[in-house]
């Protein structure tokens, strides 16, 4: 999958007095700015730089530029002292997240000749005090660019800001209504849009039927041939495979036509009367590997979360905690028939799933186990008065303990940092829902920043 680079607005702060009395000094900061830009670009961050700003109008113009080009966040860097009253109005009023890079050109201050180049930190202190007094949230990281990991810490916040940007721009499609009686993930469409920015497009299955290709469509033939390299297809009936591929292509065309970043399907609406041939488990799995968000049962909130995380972090899958293994202190993860195909331990096997839920035909799905590795379990839990809590828990995905006993299906074993009896207790006390996401990698800091930028409660387990 392709991950879109986050774009930041780099805002250099300076003092007009120095331009008035020492105009030649400004140019001496060019190598420092070039270094900062290079370090961010080396971390896969796109950088747009404003002119060096000294007075209020310049700051207003710079912030307006960043808002217009829709950067993920503004990163400030003090080249020297800069009086806060020049910048505070522009910075406190913008809705863009604010990151403060507290650094200087030189790693060592051992001579007064370096003073002009390295005294920006008290400008940072002036500005941050005023940001606090104006109620403007910000992140700050301090350290020398070349001798510390300050840029790595900044990039964590930048990625969190990019996830938040994507979350607020989500277009999620829902096929069928939400599963009747499932209350935990339910949020009114109007509330999701008002509080988060999620735009929900509701469709009935018959509205997708127009996208169905014919059996001998070139795209269908190419897709089936491609599946032979991606999957073990030795156990699947070719007719059932064909039906799932045709349905999957219809779903894909619909996603592309509607410019969706996430979707959800309620399997109860896949019936003969609704005319969408089968539940599209195969395409759901393929879509998640392309970075499209998904959640089952009409859950647009978790689908939006999965899509937003995937757009920046990659390696994300919808999942559910199904069964506890108290003895071995692990939790079994599964769902009906979908998994991000990039996250499987071995080559998935295509299986024809027994289907007694509706009168639709039996779908094909990839039987596979989540791979081993460091990960984070993530849940977005609605709370009282239209609030939200982002629950994040660093975990290990561990080796399948008894493969011969587990048969076919979507499988995974998650080991939290604490005993599962404590984990499950705390998870439900925090209001965690039964739908979630598994994100591979050590990305806890990115997720914390994301939750804070969204102004949610962040609960780490």
Secondary structure as UniProt FT lines:
FT   STRAND          6..13
FT   HELIX           16..21
FT   TURN            23..24
FT   HELIX           26..29
FT   HELIX           30..42
FT   TURN            43..44
FT   STRAND          45..49
FT   HELIX           56..68
FT   TURN            69..70
FT   STRAND          73..78
FT   HELIX           84..93
FT   STRAND          97..102
FT   HELIX           112..117
FT   HELIX           121..133
FT   TURN            134..135
FT   STRAND          139..142
FT   TURN            145..147
FT   HELIX           150..168
FT   STRAND          171..175
FT   TURN            180..181
FT   TURN            184..185
FT   HELIX           189..195
FT   STRAND          199..203
FT   HELIX           205..207
FT   HELIX           209..211
FT   TURN            215..216
FT   HELIX           218..230
FT   TURN            234..235
FT   HELIX           238..258
FT   STRAND          262..265
FT   HELIX           267..269
FT   TURN            272..274
FT   HELIX           281..289
FT   TURN            290..291
FT   STRAND          293..296
FT   TURN            297..298
FT   HELIX           300..313
FT   STRAND          316..325
FT   TURN            326..329
FT   STRAND          330..334
FT   HELIX           341..343
FT   STRAND          349..352
FT   STRAND          364..370
FT   STRAND          373..382
FT   HELIX           384..386
FT   STRAND          388..398
FT   HELIX           403..406
FT   STRAND          410..416
FT   HELIX           420..429
FT   TURN            430..431
FT   STRAND          436..440
FT   HELIX           444..453
FT   TURN            454..455
FT   STRAND          457..460
//
